[in-house]
Amino acid sequence: MIEFKTIQNQLFTTPVWESMLTGVDNQSIKQYALGLRNKYPGANISNRGGWHSKELDLPLPQSLDNLIDNLTQFLNNYCTQWTGITDLILGNWWININGKNNYNAEHDHQNAILSAVYYVEVNDSSTGDLVIHREDSSRYYLGKYKKPSTNFSAQSFIIAPETSKLVIFPAWTKHSVEQSNSNTERISIAFNFVEPK
């Protein structure tokens, strides 16, 4: 009888955290976001259509300050169980407002360690899912085993946006946002956390 005494190593994994937040004043943040859009032209980065903020007005509303402070603490307390990093600081952030037919091309967030997206307002399930893309060469090897139902062989991971949902992932992880088929607008905030200088 052959006996296998085995340990399993999870090497170079890509953690993706999803949290539903309570206690965030989304209405106040929404008003701030819409005010910025009315005041400033947007930027074109990964977004195809929609509005991507490039200017921010200070002081921030208390609701946004509170969200940023709590998110920073969460990253450096909870996520550190997997990352081993405890001193990340907010590097930059911006607001995205996507309407019908808008989407975000595949991209990553260079010069950061962890990235996050928080959904301020999602009124329709068809505003475009967040897609996390696999970055290795497995697609050339797996053939018929490229099944989305298993983490071992899946080529992408889909996350549906919801109001008050937070998603965190390593900044080098390729991701995109599918085209919105909704007549409503989705408001989200993207954050990049970096090592302190």
Salt bridges, closest charged atoms under 4 A:
GLU18 OE1 - LYS165 NZ 3.27
ASP57 OD2 - LYS39 NZ 3.25
GLU106 OE1 - HIS133 ND1 3.86
ASP108 OD2 - LYS174 NZ 3.28
GLU121 OE2 - LYS30 NZ 3.14
ASP136 OD2 - ARG134 NE 2.99
GLU162 OE2 - LYS165 NZ 3.20
GLU185 OE2 - ARG37 NH1 2.65
